């Protein structure tokens, strides 16, 4: 019987777990999130004003801000991630351009198809 009770307890341990988070831990996490949001707002502001590149190097400014604001470096995209993102954007742009070209060419294709049907 004891073996059965031990098994039941271990099953209960698998069914639930309780994680207690202190108010201080929650405040620290909220502060970390707030700093990350401020960093994103800063990056958006910098890239919305391209003329600031004449006075400040954007990459160095962002690196300085990241360190000062203690932003987790894993949030910053790597060179490989940036390259993949750029590649994806290029592919989407090419697809959009191809779609627009097809739309512009559609009337001529319809007209050419109509002429062939009349001739047949």
ChimeraX commands (.cxc) that place a marker at each C-alpha (Angstrom):
marker #1 position 0.00,0.00,0.00 radius 0.5
marker #1 position 2.86,2.40,0.76 radius 0.5
marker #1 position 4.23,1.92,-2.73 radius 0.5
marker #1 position 0.88,2.95,-4.17 radius 0.5
marker #1 position 0.77,6.12,-2.06 radius 0.5
marker #1 position 4.30,7.05,-3.07 radius 0.5
marker #1 position 3.33,6.62,-6.71 radius 0.5
marker #1 position 0.24,8.78,-6.22 radius 0.5
marker #1 position 2.35,11.54,-4.66 radius 0.5
marker #1 position 4.85,11.51,-7.49 radius 0.5
marker #1 position 1.99,11.70,-10.00 radius 0.5
marker #1 position 0.57,14.68,-8.10 radius 0.5
marker #1 position 3.99,16.34,-8.27 radius 0.5
marker #1 position 3.87,16.02,-12.03 radius 0.5
marker #1 position 0.36,17.44,-12.30 radius 0.5
marker #1 position 1.04,20.84,-10.76 radius 0.5
marker #1 position 3.76,23.13,-9.61 radius 0.5
marker #1 position 3.60,26.44,-7.83 radius 0.5
marker #1 position 5.96,29.29,-8.55 radius 0.5
marker #1 position 5.97,32.14,-6.09 radius 0.5
marker #1 position 7.28,35.41,-7.48 radius 0.5
marker #1 position 8.08,38.15,-5.02 radius 0.5
marker #1 position 6.93,41.71,-5.52 radius 0.5
marker #1 position 10.57,42.76,-5.83 radius 0.5
marker #1 position 11.16,40.25,-8.64 radius 0.5
marker #1 position 8.06,41.50,-10.43 radius 0.5
marker #1 position 9.27,45.11,-10.08 radius 0.5
marker #1 position 12.70,44.21,-11.48 radius 0.5
marker #1 position 11.12,42.44,-14.45 radius 0.5
marker #1 position 8.78,45.37,-15.09 radius 0.5
marker #1 position 11.74,47.76,-15.00 radius 0.5
marker #1 position 13.66,45.55,-17.44 radius 0.5
marker #1 position 10.70,45.50,-19.82 radius 0.5
marker #1 position 10.29,49.28,-19.55 radius 0.5
marker #1 position 13.97,49.79,-20.46 radius 0.5
marker #1 position 13.60,47.47,-23.45 radius 0.5
marker #1 position 10.56,49.42,-24.67 radius 0.5
marker #1 position 12.46,52.69,-24.26 radius 0.5
marker #1 position 15.34,51.23,-26.26 radius 0.5
marker #1 position 12.96,50.29,-29.09 radius 0.5
marker #1 position 11.48,53.80,-29.02 radius 0.5
marker #1 position 15.01,55.25,-29.20 radius 0.5
marker #1 position 15.92,53.08,-32.18 radius 0.5
marker #1 position 12.73,54.07,-33.99 radius 0.5
marker #1 position 13.38,57.75,-33.30 radius 0.5
marker #1 position 16.97,57.51,-34.57 radius 0.5
marker #1 position 16.02,55.81,-37.82 radius 0.5
marker #1 position 13.05,58.10,-38.44 radius 0.5
marker #1 position 15.45,61.05,-38.48 radius 0.5
marker #1 position 18.17,60.08,-40.98 radius 0.5
marker #1 position 19.85,63.49,-40.72 radius 0.5
marker #1 position 21.00,62.59,-37.21 radius 0.5
marker #1 position 23.56,60.31,-38.87 radius 0.5
marker #1 position 25.58,63.42,-39.65 radius 0.5
marker #1 position 25.96,64.25,-35.97 radius 0.5
marker #1 position 25.89,60.80,-34.37 radius 0.5
marker #1 position 26.86,57.34,-35.61 radius 0.5
marker #1 position 23.61,55.39,-35.24 radius 0.5
marker #1 position 25.24,52.03,-34.54 radius 0.5
marker #1 position 27.58,53.41,-31.87 radius 0.5
marker #1 position 24.75,55.43,-30.33 radius 0.5
marker #1 position 22.56,52.35,-30.09 radius 0.5
marker #1 position 25.41,50.29,-28.63 radius 0.5
marker #1 position 26.08,53.01,-26.04 radius 0.5
marker #1 position 22.37,53.21,-25.17 radius 0.5
marker #1 position 22.13,49.41,-24.97 radius 0.5
marker #1 position 24.97,49.27,-22.48 radius 0.5
marker #1 position 23.77,52.28,-20.45 radius 0.5
marker #1 position 20.22,50.94,-20.29 radius 0.5
marker #1 position 21.47,47.42,-19.50 radius 0.5
marker #1 position 19.52,45.88,-22.38 radius 0.5
marker #1 position 19.89,42.12,-22.73 radius 0.5
marker #1 position 22.24,41.59,-25.71 radius 0.5
marker #1 position 20.14,38.65,-26.90 radius 0.5
marker #1 position 17.44,41.16,-27.88 radius 0.5
marker #1 position 19.75,42.75,-30.45 radius 0.5
marker #1 position 19.67,41.02,-33.85 radius 0.5
marker #1 position 22.90,39.37,-34.95 radius 0.5
marker #1 position 24.52,40.11,-38.32 radius 0.5
marker #1 position 23.12,36.82,-39.63 radius 0.5
marker #1 position 19.61,37.69,-38.44 radius 0.5
marker #1 position 19.85,41.14,-40.05 radius 0.5
marker #1 position 21.03,39.58,-43.31 radius 0.5
marker #1 position 18.17,37.05,-43.27 radius 0.5
marker #1 position 15.69,39.84,-42.58 radius 0.5
marker #1 position 17.09,41.92,-45.46 radius 0.5
marker #1 position 16.91,38.90,-47.76 radius 0.5
marker #1 position 13.28,38.28,-46.76 radius 0.5
marker #1 position 12.42,41.95,-47.38 radius 0.5
marker #1 position 14.12,41.80,-50.81 radius 0.5
marker #1 position 12.16,38.67,-51.74 radius 0.5
marker #1 position 8.90,40.28,-50.66 radius 0.5
marker #1 position 9.72,43.42,-52.66 radius 0.5
marker #1 position 10.53,41.36,-55.76 radius 0.5
marker #1 position 7.26,39.43,-55.42 radius 0.5
marker #1 position 5.34,42.67,-55.03 radius 0.5
marker #1 position 7.03,44.15,-58.10 radius 0.5
marker #1 position 6.27,41.00,-60.11 radius 0.5
marker #1 position 2.63,41.18,-59.02 radius 0.5
marker #1 position 2.40,44.83,-60.06 radius 0.5
marker #1 position 4.00,44.03,-63.44 radius 0.5
marker #1 position 1.48,41.22,-63.96 radius 0.5
marker #1 position -1.39,43.60,-63.17 radius 0.5
marker #1 position -0.05,46.15,-65.66 radius 0.5
marker #1 position 0.41,43.44,-68.32 radius 0.5
marker #1 position -3.02,41.84,-67.76 radius 0.5
marker #1 position -4.98,44.07,-70.19 radius 0.5
marker #1 position -2.54,43.33,-73.02 radius 0.5
marker #1 position -2.67,39.59,-72.26 radius 0.5
marker #1 position -6.46,39.61,-72.24 radius 0.5
marker #1 position -6.54,41.54,-75.48 radius 0.5
marker #1 position -4.02,39.19,-77.11 radius 0.5
marker #1 position -6.02,36.16,-75.94 radius 0.5
marker #1 position -9.21,37.71,-77.34 radius 0.5
marker #1 position -7.58,38.26,-80.72 radius 0.5
marker #1 position -6.40,34.62,-80.82 radius 0.5
marker #1 position -9.90,33.36,-79.95 radius 0.5
marker #1 position -11.49,35.44,-82.72 radius 0.5
marker #1 position -8.90,34.13,-85.21 radius 0.5
marker #1 position -9.58,30.54,-84.20 radius 0.5
marker link #1:1,2 radius 0.2
marker link #1:2,3 radius 0.2
marker link #1:3,4 radius 0.2
marker link #1:4,5 radius 0.2
marker link #1:5,6 radius 0.2
marker link #1:6,7 radius 0.2
marker link #1:7,8 radius 0.2
marker link #1:8,9 radius 0.2
marker link #1:9,10 radius 0.2
marker link #1:10,11 radius 0.2
marker link #1:11,12 radius 0.2
marker link #1:12,13 radius 0.2
marker link #1:13,14 radius 0.2
marker link #1:14,15 radius 0.2
marker link #1:15,16 radius 0.2
marker link #1:16,17 radius 0.2
marker link #1:17,18 radius 0.2
marker link #1:18,19 radius 0.2
marker link #1:19,20 radius 0.2
marker link #1:20,21 radius 0.2
marker link #1:21,22 radius 0.2
marker link #1:22,23 radius 0.2
marker link #1:23,24 radius 0.2
marker link #1:24,25 radius 0.2
marker link #1:25,26 radius 0.2
marker link #1:26,27 radius 0.2
marker link #1:27,28 radius 0.2
marker link #1:28,29 radius 0.2
marker link #1:29,30 radius 0.2
marker link #1:30,31 radius 0.2
marker link #1:31,32 radius 0.2
marker link #1:32,33 radius 0.2
marker link #1:33,34 radius 0.2
marker link #1:34,35 radius 0.2
marker link #1:35,36 radius 0.2
marker link #1:36,37 radius 0.2
marker link #1:37,38 radius 0.2
marker link #1:38,39 radius 0.2
marker link #1:39,40 radius 0.2
marker link #1:40,41 radius 0.2
marker link #1:41,42 radius 0.2
marker link #1:42,43 radius 0.2
marker link #1:43,44 radius 0.2
marker link #1:44,45 radius 0.2
marker link #1:45,46 radius 0.2
marker link #1:46,47 radius 0.2
marker link #1:47,48 radius 0.2
marker link #1:48,49 radius 0.2
marker link #1:49,50 radius 0.2
marker link #1:50,51 radius 0.2
marker link #1:51,52 radius 0.2
marker link #1:52,53 radius 0.2
marker link #1:53,54 radius 0.2
marker link #1:54,55 radius 0.2
marker link #1:55,56 radius 0.2
marker link #1:56,57 radius 0.2
marker link #1:57,58 radius 0.2
marker link #1:58,59 radius 0.2
marker link #1:59,60 radius 0.2
marker link #1:60,61 radius 0.2
marker link #1:61,62 radius 0.2
marker link #1:62,63 radius 0.2
marker link #1:63,64 radius 0.2
marker link #1:64,65 radius 0.2
marker link #1:65,66 radius 0.2
marker link #1:66,67 radius 0.2
marker link #1:67,68 radius 0.2
marker link #1:68,69 radius 0.2
marker link #1:69,70 radius 0.2
marker link #1:70,71 radius 0.2
marker link #1:71,72 radius 0.2
marker link #1:72,73 radius 0.2
marker link #1:73,74 radius 0.2
marker link #1:74,75 radius 0.2
marker link #1:75,76 radius 0.2
marker link #1:76,77 radius 0.2
marker link #1:77,78 radius 0.2
marker link #1:78,79 radius 0.2
marker link #1:79,80 radius 0.2
marker link #1:80,81 radius 0.2
marker link #1:81,82 radius 0.2
marker link #1:82,83 radius 0.2
marker link #1:83,84 radius 0.2
marker link #1:84,85 radius 0.2
marker link #1:85,86 radius 0.2
marker link #1:86,87 radius 0.2
marker link #1:87,88 radius 0.2
marker link #1:88,89 radius 0.2
marker link #1:89,90 radius 0.2
marker link #1:90,91 radius 0.2
marker link #1:91,92 radius 0.2
marker link #1:92,93 radius 0.2
marker link #1:93,94 radius 0.2
marker link #1:94,95 radius 0.2
marker link #1:95,96 radius 0.2
marker link #1:96,97 radius 0.2
marker link #1:97,98 radius 0.2
marker link #1:98,99 radius 0.2
marker link #1:99,100 radius 0.2
marker link #1:100,101 radius 0.2
marker link #1:101,102 radius 0.2
marker link #1:102,103 radius 0.2
marker link #1:103,104 radius 0.2
marker link #1:104,105 radius 0.2
marker link #1:105,106 radius 0.2
marker link #1:106,107 radius 0.2
marker link #1:107,108 radius 0.2
marker link #1:108,109 radius 0.2
marker link #1:109,110 radius 0.2
marker link #1:110,111 radius 0.2
marker link #1:111,112 radius 0.2
marker link #1:112,113 radius 0.2
marker link #1:113,114 radius 0.2
marker link #1:114,115 radius 0.2
marker link #1:115,116 radius 0.2
marker link #1:116,117 radius 0.2
marker link #1:117,118 radius 0.2
marker link #1:118,119 radius 0.2
marker link #1:119,120 radius 0.2
view
